[in-house]
Every structure is written in C-alpha cells, then in structure tokens.
C-alpha cells in the first residue's frame, strides 16, 4: 500500500511540476516586440509557438541566414535601429538555413502573420551547384513547422508535394527524422496512417511542442531577452541619413588599411592567415546552376498561396575579396540576373544591392553584412513595409 501511495504521490508531483513549468514558460515567452524579433538565438527558430505569440500588426517575417548573427552589438543591426520603434523584423535564420527551410517555415507561420509581407535575404553562396547540403538542411529541420505546413489547407497540392519530396530526399542523412516526417505525412497528408501511427503522432507532437517552448524560454532567459513592457514605441522614422554617415566613420575607424574593406578583426583572424591559399582559388566559380533556384521558387509559391507580398533582398558579394579569389565577374552578374528573372516571374519586389560589390564597409568580412550594409538594407526593408501600410 505504501509503495502504491508513493507512486501516485511521485506521479502527482511530476505532473504538478510539469504544469508549473509550462505555465511559467507561457508567461515568459511574451517579450519586448523588437527584442524578441531581432533576437537570433538558435532556440527561437524552430519554436513555432514562441514566434506566434510574439507576432503583432507591426511585425514583418524576415528570413535569412548567418548574417542575422553579425553586427548584433553595433548601432546598425535591426535590433538597435528599430529598438524604440513600433516596426520590427522577425528574424528567422542562422547558418545553414536556406530557401527550402524558409518555405516550410513561411507555410507554417504565414497565415497567422498580421502583416502580409515576407522578406527573404538571398546569400549568393546558397546557389552553389549542389544547393543546400543534406546535413545542413537536416540540422535546421523543424518538425513543428513541417507539421504546420502539412496542416495548411491554403497551399496548392503541387507546392506541398514539392516540400514533402524535397525534405524526404534531404533527410536521408538522418533516418530517424526522416521516419518521423514520413509519419507526419501519413497522418496529416496521405491519410493512410495506422492506429499506432496516430497514437505515436499525438504523444510525440505534444512532447515536441513543450520541448521547443521550454528550450526557447530557457535561451531567452540566458540571453537576457527583455520581457514585454507597456513602454510606448515611437512612430518616428529612424534617422537613416545620420546612421549612414556614422557607419562610414565607424567603418574607417575599424579598417586600418586591409585591401578588402573588411573589419580589421575579421581580416586578421578569418582572412589574412589563408590568403595564399585563397588566391585565384575560384577561377571556375559559378552560382548559375543550382537546385536552390527551385527552392526559391517554392518559397515564392508559398507567398502566392498565402497572399503574402515578398521582398527579395539580393545581397552582393564582396567584390574586392571575390576578385582576389578569382571568382569571375561574369558569373556573378549571371547570378544577379537569374535572381532578377525569378523575381519578375513571380512579380516579387526586389532590393537589388548588386551594385554595392565595391562599397567600402558594406561587408564585415568576405560575405557577412557590415555597418554600412546593414543601414542600407534596413532602410530598404523599412520603406517596403511603409509602402505596404500606405495602401
């Protein structure tokens, strides 16, 4: 009898603790709008519920990759420029995120977004011949977003089929994740799941949802993401002209003569030790042929299906560095033209920065946005949002 009582007491304590943790996480996940939106912690991106709870009528879904985690401590990152404004960019992405992951995430979040715009930062490096690597895609695969994509009845069958087939192909390096994705397909899409499938689905997805919420909240606390407050935000535009002037001064201060107009710290540690190896290494470089172009089309297909107006931010390459590595200018221009053609095909807006290859201080290193680059890109996204709001 005592053992039975001890068992029930332990079970009751476990359930109470779990409920308490869930309640605390539900309260803590609400954060200052701009702070959460511009936060680039890895625990944020797959946590669908955490993102949904922090979307408001001034939030624009903004997808990209590792550039979001650069320049965070400067005046020019979105988290600083828009800190006191009502406008904020919900940054989703870090290294290894590319178009397909973002198409799935947009399919998950898009119909819940209060503003019907989405921004996608395009890194030229995504468009290598092989496209996204299976290991990279798998490391960023969000099961919660994939499940929500399958549940979204606003997507055309061929669009959903593309994401299912492509995900299945890329998940081959992680058989367990692939098996779970196949389970979700049977339960939610093909409707040929067994009773065992449905039971497993219900149990695992409840665990998954709670795990993602708790992980996101723990990282929010660790990274000191401030809680939501009643402090009034301003409607005043950031002073982009002054920020641009200041970015040039700061760029000059942090560049003491390296030939690629990178920050000296990046040049010293990331570039200078490898310069001999990199000289003319990319004479046959090209971004002209890649499955990434179809993945990008998939992202734009999702935009069409959900009534979302897209902005493609076409980032340039660091011309000084790419010239040094021998990457042909003709190949770079061919890539830019292909992106323009895809944008035209879908009537998508494009922020074309291809003419900034040789702009000093646009880059922090060989590929990541620097001070001046962040100011210019942030202003283009803000103006895109303003035009939409005026309609």
C-alpha positions in Angstrom: 0.0 0.0 0.0 2.8 2.4 0.9 4.5 1.7 -2.4 1.3 2.4 -4.3 0.8 5.7 -2.4 4.4 6.7 -3.1 3.9 6.0 -6.8 0.8 8.2 -7.0 2.5 10.9 -5.0 5.5 10.9 -7.3 3.2 11.0 -10.4 1.2 13.9 -8.9 4.4 15.8 -8.1 5.7 15.2 -11.6 2.5 16.4 -13.3 2.3 19.5 -11.0 6.0 20.4 -11.8 5.4 19.9 -15.5 2.2 22.1 -15.3 4.1 24.7 -13.4 7.0 24.8 -15.8 4.5 25.1 -18.7 2.7 28.0 -17.0 5.9 29.9 -16.3 7.1 29.3 -19.9 3.8 30.5 -21.3 4.1 33.8 -19.4 7.9 34.3 -20.0 7.7 33.7 -23.8 6.0 37.1 -24.3 8.8 39.5 -24.8 9.5 43.1 -25.9 8.4 43.0 -29.5 11.6 44.3 -31.1 13.9 42.4 -28.7 12.3 39.1 -29.5 12.0 39.8 -33.2 15.7 40.7 -33.6 16.9 38.0 -31.2 18.9 35.4 -33.1 19.1 32.6 -30.6 19.0 29.1 -32.2 16.2 28.0 -29.8 13.9 30.6 -31.3 13.7 29.5 -34.9 12.1 26.0 -34.6 9.8 27.2 -31.7 6.7 27.8 -33.6 4.5 28.7 -30.6 7.0 31.2 -29.3 7.2 33.0 -32.6 3.4 33.1 -33.0 3.0 34.6 -29.6 5.3 37.4 -30.5 3.8 38.4 -33.8 1.9 41.7 -33.9 0.5 44.1 -36.5 3.9 45.7 -37.0 5.9 42.6 -37.4 7.4 41.5 -40.8 8.6 37.9 -41.1 12.2 38.2 -42.3 14.2 35.1 -43.4 17.9 34.8 -43.9 21.0 33.0 -42.7 24.1 33.7 -40.7 24.1 37.5 -41.4 21.5 37.9 -38.7 24.0 37.0 -36.0 26.6 39.5 -37.3 26.7 43.1 -36.2 24.4 42.5 -33.2 26.4 44.7 -30.9 26.7 47.6 -33.4 24.3 50.5 -33.9 23.2 49.2 -37.3 21.7 45.8 -36.6 17.8 45.7 -36.8 17.7 45.1 -33.1 19.3 48.5 -32.5 18.0 50.6 -35.4 14.3 49.7 -34.6 14.7 49.3 -30.9 12.3 52.2 -30.0 10.0 52.0 -33.0 6.8 50.1 -33.5 8.2 48.4 -36.5 10.2 45.2 -36.1 11.7 42.5 -38.3 11.0 38.9 -37.0 14.4 37.5 -37.9 14.3 33.8 -38.7 17.6 32.1 -39.7 21.2 31.4 -39.0 23.9 29.4 -40.6 22.7 26.5 -42.8 19.2 28.0 -43.3 18.3 28.3 -47.0 15.2 28.7 -49.2 13.6 25.3 -48.6 13.7 25.6 -44.8 12.2 29.1 -45.1 9.5 28.0 -47.5 8.4 25.4 -44.9 8.5 27.9 -42.1 6.6 30.5 -44.1 3.9 27.9 -44.8 3.7 27.3 -41.1 3.5 30.9 -39.9 2.3 32.9 -42.9 -1.5 32.7 -42.4 -1.1 33.8 -38.8 1.0 36.8 -39.6 -0.9 40.1 -39.1 1.2 41.8 -41.8 1.1 40.0 -45.2 4.7 40.7 -46.2 7.7 38.5 -46.0 11.4 39.4 -46.6 14.0 36.9 -47.8 17.7 37.7 -47.6 19.4 35.8 -50.5 23.0 34.8 -50.0 24.8 34.1 -53.2 26.6 31.2 -51.5 23.3 29.3 -51.2 23.3 28.9 -55.0 26.3 26.6 -55.3 25.9 23.8 -57.8 24.8 21.2 -55.2 22.4 23.6 -53.4 21.6 23.0 -49.7 23.6 20.1 -48.3 21.6 17.3 -46.7 23.5 17.7 -43.4 22.8 21.4 -43.3 19.1 21.0 -44.1 18.7 18.3 -41.5 20.4 20.3 -38.8 17.9 23.1 -39.3 14.8 20.9 -40.0 11.9 22.0 -37.7 9.3 19.3 -37.2 6.8 21.7 -35.8 6.9 23.9 -38.9 6.8 20.9 -41.1 3.7 19.6 -39.3 2.0 23.1 -39.6 2.9 23.2 -43.3 1.2 19.8 -43.8 -1.9 21.1 -42.0 -2.1 24.3 -44.1 -5.1 23.9 -46.4 -4.3 27.1 -48.4 -1.3 25.5 -50.1 -1.7 24.1 -53.6 -1.1 20.3 -53.8 2.0 20.7 -56.1 3.6 23.2 -53.7 3.1 20.9 -50.7 4.3 17.9 -52.7 7.5 19.7 -53.6 8.3 20.4 -50.0 7.5 16.9 -48.9 9.5 15.3 -51.7 12.5 17.6 -51.3 12.5 17.2 -47.5 12.4 13.4 -47.8 15.3 13.5 -50.2 17.5 15.7 -47.9 16.6 14.0 -44.7 18.3 10.8 -45.9 21.3 11.5 -43.6 19.0 11.4 -40.5 16.9 8.2 -40.8 15.1 8.9 -37.5 14.0 12.4 -38.6 13.0 11.1 -42.0 10.9 8.4 -40.4 9.1 10.9 -38.2 8.5 13.2 -41.3 7.0 10.1 -43.1 4.8 9.5 -40.1 3.5 13.1 -40.2 2.8 12.7 -43.9 0.7 9.6 -43.3 -1.3 11.1 -40.5 -1.8 14.6 -42.0 -1.5 14.3 -45.8 -2.0 10.9 -47.4 -4.5 9.9 -44.6 -3.3 6.3 -44.6 -1.9 6.2 -41.1 -2.5 3.2 -38.8 -4.0 3.5 -35.3 -0.4 3.0 -34.0 0.8 5.9 -36.2 -1.9 8.2 -34.8 -1.2 7.3 -31.2 2.6 7.9 -31.7 1.9 11.2 -33.5 -0.3 12.5 -30.7 2.2 11.5 -28.0 5.3 12.8 -29.7 3.9 16.1 -31.0 2.8 17.1 -27.5 6.3 16.3 -26.2 7.8 18.2 -29.2 5.7 21.3 -28.7 6.6 21.5 -25.0 10.3 20.8 -25.6 10.6 23.6 -28.1 8.7 26.1 -25.9 10.9 25.3 -22.8 14.1 25.4 -24.9 13.2 28.8 -26.4 12.3 30.3 -23.0 15.5 29.0 -21.3 17.6 30.5 -24.0 15.6 33.8 -23.8 16.4 34.0 -20.1 20.1 33.1 -20.7 20.4 35.8 -23.5 18.5 38.4 -21.4 15.7 39.0 -23.9 13.6 41.6 -22.1 10.0 40.9 -21.1 7.1 42.6 -22.7 6.5 46.1 -21.3 3.9 48.8 -21.6 6.5 51.3 -22.8 5.2 53.3 -25.8 7.0 52.9 -29.0 7.5 55.7 -31.5 6.1 56.2 -35.0 9.1 58.3 -35.9 11.4 57.0 -38.7 15.0 56.1 -37.8 17.4 58.8 -39.0 18.9 56.7 -41.7 21.0 59.5 -43.2 22.8 60.1 -39.9 23.2 56.4 -39.4 24.8 56.0 -42.8 27.3 58.8 -42.1 28.1 57.2 -38.7 28.6 53.8 -40.3 31.2 55.2 -42.6 33.1 56.8 -39.8 32.9 53.6 -37.7 34.0 51.5 -40.8 37.0 53.8 -41.3 37.9 53.5 -37.6 37.9 49.7 -37.7 39.7 49.4 -41.0 43.4 50.4 -40.9 44.3 49.6 -44.4 43.3 46.0 -45.3 42.6 45.8 -49.0 39.1 44.3 -48.8 37.5 47.0 -46.6 36.5 44.4 -44.0 36.7 45.0 -40.3 40.3 44.6 -39.2 39.3 41.9 -36.6 37.7 39.8 -39.3 40.5 40.3 -41.7 43.2 39.5 -39.1 41.6 36.2 -37.9 39.5 34.9 -40.9 41.3 36.1 -44.0 44.9 37.1 -43.6 46.1 33.6 -42.4 44.6 32.0 -45.5 45.3 34.5 -48.2 47.9 32.5 -50.1 45.6 29.5 -50.2 42.7 31.6 -51.4 44.5 33.5 -54.2 42.7 32.7 -57.5 41.1 29.6 -55.9 37.7 30.3 -57.5 38.6 30.9 -61.2 35.8 28.5 -62.2 33.3 29.7 -59.6 29.7 29.9 -60.6 26.2 30.3 -59.0 24.4 29.8 -62.3 23.1 26.3 -61.8 21.7 25.1 -58.6 18.6 23.4 -57.1 18.4 26.4 -54.9 16.6 28.3 -57.7 13.7 25.9 -57.5 13.7 26.0 -53.7 13.4 29.8 -54.0 10.5 29.4 -56.4 8.9 27.2 -53.8 9.2 30.0 -51.2 7.6 32.4 -53.7 4.8 29.8 -54.4 4.0 29.7 -50.7 3.8 33.5 -50.8 1.4 33.4 -53.7 -0.8 30.7 -52.0 -1.0 32.7 -48.7 -1.5 36.1 -50.2 1.9 37.3 -48.9 3.8 40.1 -50.7 7.5 39.1 -50.9 10.7 41.2 -50.9 13.9 39.5 -52.0 17.0 41.2 -50.6 19.6 40.4 -53.2 22.9 40.7 -51.4 26.1 41.3 -53.4 29.4 39.7 -52.9 32.4 41.5 -51.5 33.9 42.5 -54.9 37.4 43.1 -53.5 37.6 39.7 -52.0 35.9 37.8 -54.8 38.3 39.5 -57.3 41.2 38.3 -55.1 39.9 34.7 -55.2 39.4 34.9 -58.9 35.6 34.4 -58.9 34.6 35.7 -62.4 32.6 38.9 -62.6 30.6 37.5 -65.4 29.5 34.6 -63.3 28.5 37.0 -60.5 26.4 39.1 -62.9 24.8 35.9 -64.3 23.7 35.0 -60.8 22.2 38.5 -60.2 20.3 38.3 -63.5 18.9 34.9 -62.6 17.5 36.3 -59.3 16.0 39.3 -61.1 14.4 36.9 -63.6 12.8 34.8 -60.8 11.6 37.9 -59.1 10.0 39.1 -62.4 8.4 35.6 -62.9 6.6 35.9 -59.5 6.1 39.7 -59.6 8.1 39.9 -56.4 9.7 43.1 -55.1 13.5 43.1 -55.0 16.0 45.1 -53.1 18.9 44.9 -55.6 22.3 45.6 -54.0 24.3 44.0 -56.7 25.8 47.5 -57.5 27.4 47.6 -54.0 30.1 45.0 -54.5 32.8 47.7 -54.1 31.1 49.8 -51.5 33.5 50.3 -48.6 32.3 48.9 -45.2 29.3 47.2 -46.8 30.8 44.0 -45.5 32.2 42.9 -42.2 34.2 40.1 -43.8 34.1 38.2 -47.0 30.4 37.5 -47.0 28.6 39.0 -44.0 26.9 42.4 -43.9 28.9 45.2 -42.2 27.9 48.5 -40.8 27.1 50.4 -43.9 25.4 47.4 -45.5 23.1 47.0 -42.5 22.0 50.6 -42.7 21.2 50.4 -46.4 19.4 47.1 -46.2 17.4 48.0 -43.1 16.2 51.2 -44.8 15.1 49.3 -47.9 13.0 46.8 -45.8 11.5 49.7 -43.8 10.5 51.6 -46.9 9.0 48.4 -48.3 6.9 48.0 -45.2 5.8 51.6 -45.3 4.6 51.4 -48.9 2.5 48.4 -48.0 1.0 50.2 -45.0 0.1 53.2 -47.1 -2.0 51.1 -49.5 
